[in-house]
Amino acid sequence: MRTRLFRVALPLLLASSVLSGCVTTSSTGDAVLNQGNWPLCSAIGGLAGGGLGAIESSAWAAGGAVAGAVIGGIICYAQDGDKDGDGVFDRRDRCPDTPPNTPVRHNGCPFPEYASPAQAMEPDAPDEPAVPVRVELDVKFDFDKSVVKEGSHADIKSLADFMQQYPQTTTIVEGHTDAIGSDAYNQGLSERRANAVRDVLVEQHGVETSRVSAVGYGESRPVADNDSESGRAINRRVEAAVEALP
C-alpha cells in the first residue's frame, strides 16, 4: 500500500518541484513564468506530470498530466511578474515604472533623495544689485557759434537711441562757453547751444519734448584753462547724460 501511494505522489511532487523552481525565479524579473501567462505554466505542468507518470503506465501518464496542469497553473498564478525589473513583485510594487538600476524600497518605490547638511544649511546667495548703464554726450562748438557740427550728430543719435530703448529716462542738456565776451552774452550763447542740441534730439530723432530739458551756464563752469586756445575750445561745449537700470 505504501509503495502504491508513493507511486501516486511521486509524479505530482516532481512536477510541483519543477514548476516551483521556475516561478520562484520570477522575483528577479528573469523568469518567463508569471501571473500573466499562467496557461503556459499549466501546459508545462501537464507535460511534466504526464512524462513522470508515464514511467509507471499510460494510465498514470494521463492522471499525472491532469494533476501537473492544475498544480502548474495554481503555482504560477500565485506568483507575480516584475515588469520594471526592480526585484519587487508587481502585486506589491507601488511604483511599477521605476527606471532601470534604481535602488528601491520594499514597496518598489525609489529611496527619497535628501540634500546634504551642508547644502541644507547653505543660504541662497543674495542677488547682485543692478548696475546702472550711463551714456554721456559732449558736443563741441566753434568760437561764438551755436550750430551743431556735422561730426557731432552721430553722438547725439547714440544718446537718442539709448533714450528710446529706456523710455522712462530723461535728460538735461547743459550749454557752456569759454570766457571770451561778457557774462550776459555768454549766458545767452550757452542757452542757444543747449537748445540746438535739444532740437536735434527732439526734431530729428523723435525723443519726446517732455523728456529733454535745456539749460545754459555761460562761462561759469569751465573744465579747462581759459587762458589758452586749446582750453577755451574744450570749454565751448554742450554736455548731457542719461542713466538707466538694464
C-alpha positions in Angstrom: 0.0 0.0 0.0 2.8 2.4 0.9 4.5 1.7 -2.5 1.3 2.5 -4.3 0.9 5.8 -2.6 4.5 6.7 -3.3 4.0 6.0 -6.9 0.9 8.2 -7.0 2.6 11.1 -5.2 5.9 10.9 -6.9 4.9 12.4 -10.3 2.9 15.1 -8.6 5.8 16.1 -6.3 8.3 16.1 -9.1 6.0 18.2 -11.3 5.4 20.6 -8.4 9.1 21.0 -7.8 9.9 21.7 -11.4 7.3 24.4 -11.6 8.1 25.9 -8.2 11.7 26.2 -9.2 10.7 28.0 -12.4 8.3 30.5 -10.9 10.5 31.2 -7.9 13.0 33.0 -10.2 10.2 35.4 -11.2 11.1 37.5 -8.2 14.2 38.6 -10.2 12.2 39.5 -13.2 14.0 37.0 -15.4 11.5 34.1 -15.4 9.1 33.7 -18.3 6.6 32.1 -16.0 4.4 34.6 -14.1 0.9 35.5 -13.4 0.4 37.0 -16.8 1.0 33.7 -18.6 -0.3 31.0 -16.2 -1.8 28.9 -19.2 1.8 28.3 -20.2 2.6 27.1 -16.7 -0.3 24.7 -16.9 0.9 23.3 -20.2 4.4 22.8 -18.8 3.0 21.2 -15.7 0.8 18.9 -17.7 3.8 17.8 -19.8 6.0 17.3 -16.7 3.3 15.4 -14.9 2.4 13.2 -17.8 6.0 12.4 -18.6 6.7 11.5 -15.0 3.5 9.5 -14.8 4.4 7.5 -17.9 7.2 6.0 -16.0 4.6 3.9 -14.3 2.0 3.3 -17.0 -0.2 5.0 -19.6 -2.9 5.4 -17.1 -0.5 7.1 -14.7 0.6 9.4 -17.6 -3.0 10.7 -18.1 -3.5 11.3 -14.4 -0.1 12.9 -14.0 -0.8 15.3 -16.9 -4.0 16.5 -15.4 -2.6 16.9 -11.9 0.5 18.6 -13.3 -1.5 21.1 -15.3 -3.7 22.0 -12.3 -0.7 22.3 -10.0 1.3 24.3 -12.5 -1.5 26.8 -13.1 -2.1 27.3 -9.4 1.6 27.7 -8.6 2.2 30.1 -11.5 -0.9 32.2 -10.9 0.0 32.6 -7.3 3.3 34.3 -8.4 3.8 37.7 -9.8 5.8 39.2 -12.6 8.4 42.0 -12.2 7.7 44.3 -15.1 10.2 47.0 -14.2 12.9 44.6 -13.1 13.4 46.2 -9.6 13.2 42.9 -7.7 9.7 43.6 -6.3 6.7 41.5 -7.4 4.2 43.6 -9.4 1.4 42.8 -6.9 3.5 44.5 -4.2 5.1 47.2 -6.4 3.7 50.6 -5.6 5.9 52.3 -8.2 5.6 49.9 -11.2 7.5 52.0 -13.7 10.8 52.5 -11.8 13.7 53.3 -14.2 16.3 50.6 -14.6 19.1 50.2 -11.9 17.2 52.5 -9.5 17.5 51.4 -5.8 14.1 50.8 -4.4 12.5 50.1 -1.0 10.4 47.1 -0.1 7.3 48.5 -1.9 9.2 49.1 -5.2 9.4 52.9 -4.8 12.8 54.7 -5.1 14.5 55.9 -1.9 13.9 59.6 -1.3 16.8 61.9 -2.1 17.9 64.3 0.6 20.2 67.3 0.4 23.4 67.1 2.4 23.6 69.0 5.7 25.9 71.5 4.0 23.5 72.1 1.2 20.5 72.4 3.5 22.3 75.0 5.7 23.8 77.0 2.8 21.8 80.2 2.4 20.8 81.4 -1.0 23.3 83.9 -2.4 21.8 87.4 -2.4 21.0 88.9 -5.7 23.6 91.2 -7.2 22.4 94.8 -7.2 21.8 96.1 -10.7 24.5 98.4 -12.1 23.0 101.4 -13.9 24.0 102.0 -17.5 25.1 105.5 -18.3 25.5 107.3 -21.6 27.2 110.7 -21.8 27.3 113.3 -24.5 29.9 116.0 -25.1 29.4 118.2 -28.2 32.0 120.9 -29.1 31.2 124.2 -30.8 33.2 126.7 -32.8 34.0 130.1 -31.3 30.9 132.2 -30.9 28.7 129.6 -32.7 25.7 127.6 -31.7 25.3 125.4 -34.7 25.8 121.7 -34.1 28.7 120.5 -36.3 28.2 117.6 -38.6 30.7 115.4 -36.7 28.6 115.6 -33.6 25.4 114.2 -35.0 26.4 110.6 -34.5 27.0 111.1 -30.8 23.6 112.8 -30.4 21.9 110.0 -32.2 23.5 107.4 -29.9 22.1 109.3 -26.9 18.6 109.4 -28.6 18.7 105.7 -29.3 19.5 105.0 -25.7 16.6 107.1 -24.5 14.3 105.3 -26.9 15.5 102.0 -25.5 14.7 103.2 -22.0 11.5 105.3 -22.3 11.5 106.1 -18.6 14.7 108.2 -18.9 15.0 111.9 -19.1 18.0 114.2 -19.6 19.1 117.8 -19.1 21.2 119.3 -21.9 23.7 121.8 -20.4 25.3 124.5 -22.5 28.7 126.2 -21.8 31.1 128.8 -23.2 34.6 130.0 -22.9 35.5 133.2 -21.1 35.8 135.5 -24.1 32.9 138.0 -24.1 30.7 139.4 -21.4 28.9 137.2 -18.9 25.5 138.2 -20.3 26.4 137.4 -23.9 28.0 134.1 -22.9 24.9 133.2 -20.9 22.7 133.6 -24.0 25.2 131.8 -26.2 25.3 128.8 -23.8 21.5 128.6 -23.8 21.4 128.7 -27.6 23.9 125.9 -27.8 21.9 123.8 -25.3 18.7 124.4 -27.3 20.4 123.5 -30.6 21.3 120.0 -29.2 17.9 119.6 -27.7 16.3 120.3 -31.0 18.3 117.6 -32.7 17.2 115.1 -30.1 13.6 116.0 -30.4 13.1 117.0 -34.0 15.5 114.7 -35.8 15.4 111.6 -33.5 11.9 111.7 -32.0 12.7 112.0 -28.3 9.6 113.4 -26.5 9.9 117.1 -25.7 8.9 116.4 -22.0 11.9 114.2 -21.6 14.6 116.7 -22.6 15.4 120.0 -20.8 17.9 122.6 -21.8 19.8 125.0 -19.6 22.8 127.4 -20.1 25.6 128.1 -17.6 27.5 130.6 -19.6 31.2 130.7 -18.7 30.6 129.8 -15.1 31.6 126.1 -15.3 34.9 125.8 -17.2 36.6 122.3 -17.3 39.8 123.7 -18.9 42.1 126.7 -18.7 40.5 129.7 -20.5 44.0 131.3 -20.9 44.8 129.1 -23.8 43.1 128.4 -27.1 43.1 124.7 -26.6 41.5 125.1 -23.1 38.8 127.5 -24.5 38.0 125.0 -27.3 37.2 122.4 -24.6 35.0 124.8 -22.7 32.8 125.6 -25.7 30.6 122.6 -25.2 27.2 121.0 -24.5 27.0 118.1 -22.1 24.2 115.6 -21.3 24.0 112.3 -19.5 21.3 109.6 -19.3 21.3 106.8 -16.7 19.1 103.7 -16.7 18.9 100.3 -15.0 19.3 97.5 -17.5 
